[in-house]
């Protein structure tokens, strides 16, 4: 059976200050991926630089990188397990410029003993920056794991710190 139009995903490449990002959408934003995780174009993933959700995402990300935006208001299509979705929703509650530990995030979703599971869920977060998994650090304060790499995580945290109002 052929793909329905609703099954097609659209993407554009956004050249951000931290490197190229692949933005993917359908009726909502599905993914913001760093270059090391780009998906290959196919009959199910088609480039579309004029897709309204992708254009809005690009505009809001540009504002974020200029320090003019701390929260995103883009329609999201979040797909994952119930646990992953709960972990990712909690990420969206971490204030701009602040960090929490994986244990704190696990406690916030109901089980402080699931720090490793939270880390695994965060590692599968397809919406980098928009769903800010970069704001979660190790209990010791050390930077740990990030899909875009540690340098990108550090850049995002430094950016937010430089623009956050203390």
C-alpha positions as CSV (number, residue, x, y, z in Angstrom):
1,X,0.0,0.0,0.0
2,X,1.3,3.4,-0.9
3,X,2.0,6.1,1.7
4,X,-0.8,8.4,2.5
5,X,0.0,12.1,2.2
6,X,-0.3,12.3,6.0
7,X,2.6,9.8,6.3
8,X,5.0,12.0,4.5
9,X,7.5,14.0,6.6
10,X,9.1,17.2,5.4
11,X,12.5,18.6,6.3
12,X,14.7,21.6,5.9
13,X,18.2,22.2,7.0
14,X,18.8,25.1,9.4
15,X,22.3,26.5,9.6
16,X,22.5,27.4,13.3
17,X,25.4,28.9,15.3
18,X,26.1,25.4,16.7
19,X,26.0,23.6,13.4
20,X,23.6,22.3,10.8
21,X,20.3,21.1,12.2
22,X,17.7,19.0,10.3
23,X,14.2,20.2,11.1
24,X,11.4,17.6,10.4
25,X,7.7,18.1,10.5
26,X,4.3,16.8,9.4
27,X,1.4,18.8,10.9
28,X,3.7,19.5,13.9
29,X,7.4,19.5,14.5
30,X,8.7,15.9,14.7
31,X,12.4,16.4,15.1
32,X,15.3,18.8,15.5
33,X,18.4,16.6,14.7
34,X,22.1,17.5,14.9
35,X,24.1,16.7,11.8
36,X,25.4,13.4,13.2
37,X,21.8,12.1,13.3
38,X,20.4,13.5,10.0
39,X,17.9,11.2,8.3
40,X,18.4,10.5,4.7
41,X,15.8,11.9,2.2
42,X,13.4,9.3,0.9
43,X,9.8,8.9,-0.4
44,X,8.7,9.4,3.2
45,X,11.1,12.3,4.0
46,X,11.0,15.1,1.5
47,X,12.7,18.4,1.5
48,X,10.4,21.4,1.8
49,X,11.9,24.8,2.7
50,X,8.5,26.5,2.7
51,X,6.6,24.2,5.1
52,X,4.9,26.5,7.6
53,X,5.9,24.5,10.7
54,X,9.5,24.2,9.6
55,X,9.6,28.0,8.8
56,X,8.2,28.8,12.3
57,X,10.7,26.4,13.9
58,X,13.6,28.0,12.1
59,X,12.5,31.5,13.0
60,X,12.0,30.6,16.7
61,X,15.4,28.8,16.8
62,X,17.1,31.8,15.3
63,X,15.4,34.0,18.0
64,X,16.6,31.5,20.6
65,X,20.2,31.7,19.4
66,X,20.0,35.5,19.5
67,X,18.8,35.4,23.1
68,X,15.4,36.8,22.2
69,X,13.4,33.6,22.9
70,X,13.4,31.4,26.0
71,X,10.3,29.3,25.3
72,X,9.0,27.8,22.1
73,X,5.4,27.8,20.9
74,X,5.6,25.4,18.0
75,X,3.1,22.6,17.6
76,X,4.9,19.3,18.4
77,X,4.3,15.8,17.3
78,X,6.0,13.8,20.1
79,X,6.3,10.1,19.5
80,X,7.7,7.7,22.0
81,X,6.8,5.3,24.9
82,X,4.7,6.6,27.8
83,X,7.8,6.8,29.9
84,X,9.8,8.7,27.3
85,X,6.9,11.2,26.7
86,X,6.6,11.8,30.5
87,X,10.4,12.4,30.7
88,X,10.3,14.8,27.7
89,X,7.4,16.7,29.1
90,X,9.3,17.2,32.3
91,X,12.3,18.5,30.3
92,X,10.0,21.3,28.9
93,X,9.4,22.5,32.5
94,X,13.1,23.2,33.2
95,X,13.5,27.0,33.1
96,X,15.8,28.6,30.5
97,X,19.3,28.9,31.8
98,X,18.9,26.3,34.6
99,X,19.9,22.7,34.9
100,X,18.7,19.7,36.9
101,X,20.2,16.3,37.4
102,X,18.9,13.0,35.9
103,X,17.9,12.0,39.5
104,X,15.9,15.2,40.0
105,X,14.2,14.7,36.6
106,X,13.3,11.1,37.6
107,X,11.9,12.3,40.9
108,X,9.8,14.8,39.2
109,X,8.2,12.1,37.0
110,X,7.6,9.9,40.1
111,X,10.6,7.6,40.7
112,X,13.9,9.0,41.8
113,X,15.5,5.5,41.3
114,X,15.0,5.8,37.5
115,X,17.8,8.2,36.8
116,X,19.3,5.8,34.2
117,X,16.0,5.3,32.5
118,X,15.5,9.0,32.3
119,X,19.0,9.4,30.8
120,X,18.1,6.8,28.2
121,X,14.8,8.5,27.4
122,X,16.6,11.9,27.1
123,X,19.1,10.3,24.8
124,X,16.2,9.4,22.5
125,X,14.7,12.9,22.5
126,X,14.2,13.8,18.8
127,X,13.5,17.5,19.5
128,X,16.8,18.9,20.6
129,X,16.7,22.5,22.0
130,X,12.9,22.7,21.7
131,X,12.6,19.9,24.3
132,X,15.7,20.9,26.2
133,X,17.5,17.7,27.2
134,X,20.7,19.7,27.3
135,X,19.6,21.2,30.6
136,X,20.0,17.8,32.4
137,X,23.4,17.1,33.9
138,X,25.0,14.6,36.1
139,X,24.4,14.7,39.9
140,X,28.0,15.9,40.4
141,X,27.4,18.8,38.1
142,X,29.4,17.2,35.3
143,X,28.1,17.4,31.7
144,X,27.0,14.0,30.6
145,X,25.5,12.5,27.4
146,X,23.9,14.5,24.6
147,X,22.8,13.4,21.1
148,X,24.6,16.4,19.5
149,X,27.8,15.8,21.4
150,X,29.3,17.3,24.5
151,X,30.6,20.4,22.8
152,X,27.1,21.2,21.5
153,X,25.6,20.7,25.0
154,X,28.2,23.0,26.5
155,X,27.5,25.6,23.8
156,X,23.8,25.5,24.5
157,X,24.2,25.8,28.2
158,X,26.8,28.7,27.8
159,X,24.4,30.5,25.5
160,X,21.5,30.2,27.9
161,X,23.7,31.3,30.8
162,X,24.9,34.3,28.9
163,X,21.4,35.5,28.1
164,X,19.5,34.4,31.3
165,X,18.4,37.2,33.6
166,X,19.9,36.6,37.0
